C-alpha cells in the first residue's frame, strides 16, 4: 500500500521546491510568485497542522481540535486560493502564534506529546518562512 501523504512525500515536495528556488536564485531571480507560494505554503501548513494533531497526547484535546481546524482552513485555502493575500497572511500569522505557543509548552513540559522540541522549532521556523515569502510575493 502506498501512502500519498506520508512524511517522506512531504519532505520530497519541500526538497523539490527548494531545488527549484535555488535554480531560480542562481539565475539572479529572487522574486516570489504569489500563486506558487500560496499553493505550496497552504499545503505545507495544512500538513503540518495534521501531523501536529497526531503527535499530541489524546489528553490535549483542545490543542488537537485547534490543529485539525487549522489544517481544514489551510486545505480550503489550498483548494481555492484567496483573491487577496490578507486571509492567507492572517492564517499564517495564526499558525505562527499556535506553533510558537506549542513550542514553548513542549519545551516547558506543559504539553503532552511525542513532538521533539527540535521538530517544534522546525515547523515554527517554516511558518515564519511562509510569512516572509507571502509578504514578498507579487
ABEGO torsion letter per residue (X at the ends): XBBAABAAAAAAAAAAAAAAAAAAAAAGBABBBAAAAAAAAAAAAAAAAAAAAAABBAAAAAAAAAAAAAAAAAAAAAABBBABAAAAAAAAAAAAAAAAAAAAAAAAGABBBABBAAAAAAAAAAAAAAAAAAAABX
